[in-house]
Amino acid sequence: MDDKIKTPSFSEMDFKVEKSGKKFQLFRHRSGKTLKLFSGKRYCSINGKLYFLPHPVSADGKYQVSQLCVEKVIYPLFEEKFSPRSTIKTVILDPGHGGDNSGAVGVKYKEKDLNLSLAREIASALKKRGFKVRFTREDDRFLTLEERGNFARKENGDVFLSIHHNAGRTGANGIETYIVTPCNAASTNDRETSVHTTVAPGNSCDAQNIHLGALLQENMVKATSRQNRGLRFARFRVLVLSEIPAALIEAGFVSNPQEEQACGLIANQRKIAESIADALFFFR
């Protein structure tokens, strides 16, 4: 989004109330897309897909959203004219963890190994589409978060993608994508009072990040039919340090035995890799 253009307020956008209940209000945009706001919640639904918001929706029955929610999520995804970027040539792939840092450990796999295996499949899919690829690590070694975050600058990268697998309670499943949290907002997994007022280097790409994250999340969920756990905000160090469009994916739960098994299958890794490459090709 061009910072010189003033973002309209929610009331100034072309939404019409289609359905209203005690816990939600459904709007339809002139484009035909729908927006569902949930009373007091820090998330919304756009065309049935989950997106987290910088601030909660008002809980007073008026379904008001902050201007930051409009600027960083709603306006870009409904109004902004997004054009694929022809300047994107080099993608930085960052397989999370490595060396003594195994990440999540499942019954059969260690996260660090799944991350690297998936990264290799993504690299192959990207190269077929004409991208150059650089790895923060290509073997089982440890890198600091600062080394990972600064790698893109050294390699003249155009997009940064950090690759991870998740952990949680045994039944947890699905895919998540994270982009850097906007200034003056709390991260998705933090308390609402955990607001940072410092502008991070990664915030220079907020407008691109929301489009990149939305494309990645939608494509991965569609390719795998796994649960959509939403596009989320976080101040992960690698995202904070990135001065180019950046996202961190959680491709599945190692702590879930069934999903761990699926994550380890090359055929499934290739499905995710192709979906990511398609997302980046469009973003390009």
Salt bridges, closest charged atoms under 4 A:
ASP14 OD2 - ARG30 NH1 4.00
GLU18 OE1 - ARG28 NE 2.60
GLU71 OE2 - LYS72 NZ 3.66
GLU79 OE2 - HIS29 NE2 2.85
GLU79 OE1 - ARG30 NH2 2.76
GLU80 OE1 - HIS211 NE2 3.37
ASP94 OD1 - ARG148 NH1 2.62
GLU111 OE1 - HIS97 NE2 3.25
GLU111 OE2 - HIS164 ND1 3.27
GLU121 OE1 - ARG270 NE 3.14
ASP139 OD1 - ARG141 NE 2.64
ASP140 OD2 - LYS112 NZ 3.01
GLU146 OE2 - ARG237 NE 3.07
GLU155 OE1 - ARG134 NE 3.55
GLU176 OE2 - ARG229 NE 2.72
GLU176 OE2 - ARG232 NH2 3.64
ASP206 OD2 - LYS72 NZ 2.97
GLU218 OE2 - LYS49 NZ 3.91
GLU243 OE2 - ARG153 NH2 3.54
GLU274 OE2 - LYS128 NZ 3.00
GLU274 OE1 - ARG129 NH2 2.55
ASP278 OD1 - ARG129 NH2 2.88
